Amino acid sequence: MSTRMGWTHLLSVLSFTLAGVADGLSEQRGKTKFPRTFGESAIRRIIEDNGYGYENYTVTTDDGNLLNLNRIVHPNRTGSDRGYPLLLVNGILVQSETWLVQPKLDHNLGFVFADNGYDVWLGDQRGSMRSKGHVNRTIDKSKLWDFSYHESGIYDLPAFIDFILDKTSHKDLIYTCMSLGCTFHTVLGSKRPSYNQKVRAAVYIVPVVNNVRRIEQLTIPVYMLYKLIPILMPILEEAGMIEWFPNMENLKKLLYLACRAVGPVPYWLLMRLLFGSGFHIQYPNVCDAVVSLGGGNPKTTSHIHQVFHKGDLAEYNFGREENMKRYGTEQPPLYDMSKITSPIAFYYSDVDSFTDSEGLQRTIKSLGGSSYTCELPNFHHLDVAVGTTARFVLPDMIDLLNSISGKSNDTEKFKSGKCPSMEWIRHLQ
């Protein structure tokens, strides 16, 4: 990609930043207002306190789980047609607030998408704070928490998608995800391929997919955790521990108060230790970002561990004997990527601790549909949520969404296959 094209894209970013976004709330608006509540109502408070309307729905999955689904209502679009629907789903241990915790309003993907004319829905997958219920109130807790990212893919996403399409009368939507939320979609497209028709395109941001380098790119603390997981899991199972951080609200309060008391430096250093020395965390925003924590379970963690151990996305490994009963093979089957026909855009970085570009390219080659790639220099795993670099990617994402949804006349954006060079970002960090 030529230097001229790179600088042309930089000028478009500067224009985007100076002009703001395109629908009603377009002026530069300053800081995001964060609530001082950390319970289930925090998402409502963040959305409403920053000038948007909020709607909340309970969605029932095919296996009876009750999931929370949030909707951002733009003040200029309160009628029946609120724009083309976007479903945003995050990764492990966090919840919908993750899309809204940048310190500046115009850097938050959830708000920026709404400002640009999209009907933004935020889904809380099973196991997060607001999605722990079941239609059977007497269900055994161990059964309720017996899930991994596989169940989120085959049950949670279909429930979200069907509800949104029914509510909006649209025939399809755009799915946007970060981290493990992208793995959910990979599972959905391969195991329930009929949903490819309901997802016009998916936008993967720092996805967890096939991983070739696997262990060598992990930071030392994460590597140590990786080595401990096979030892810890049987112990946790024996002890009956089925959920990480059952009282997440109190934990978040404690983390916030501790952060305010000692300052954000220790947390900032911890994040850099976990995600790499180049992690561009928003230093003033560390304390507020704890509102995005949502919870999870050991089995999902174990399933992620299996991805790094083998390097391939496969169904859950229960051990040879149980695998034979469930799958008819000693090893769990790989997800068949060729069944995923929805177009997918990949925003990724080779310094991401959880996905390497070689594994991502292998994933792309195995897909049954078209792809668009955008490599982000020095972009770390949590940068999209709390990093300083996310804002530089927003113009390309908006252009891409407009091209896919038909909001713009540029229908060739996705077909071009890749974004303009983002190498110039390196010089702005």
Secondary structure, DSSP 8 states (H G I E B T S, - for coil): --HHHHHHHHHHHHHHHHH--SSSS-S---B----S--STTHHHHHHHHTT-EEEEEEEE-TTSEEEEEEEEE-TT--SS---EEEEEE--TEE-GGGGG-SSBGGG-HHHHHHHTTEEEEEEE-TTSTT--EESSTT--HHHHT---HHHIIIIIHHHHHHHHHHHH--S-EEEEEETHHHHHHHHHHHHSGGGGGTEEEEEEES-----SSGGGGS-HHHHHHHHHHHHHHHHHHHHT--SB-S-HHHHHHHHHHHHHHH-SHHHHHHHHHHH-TT--B-GGGTTGGGGGEEEB-HHHHHHHHHHHHHSS-BS----HHHHHHHHSSSS--B--GGG--S-EEEEE-TT-TT--HHHHHHHHHH-SS-EEEEE-TT--TTHHHHBSSHHHHHHHHHHHHHHHHTSSS-TTTGGG-B----GGGGGG-
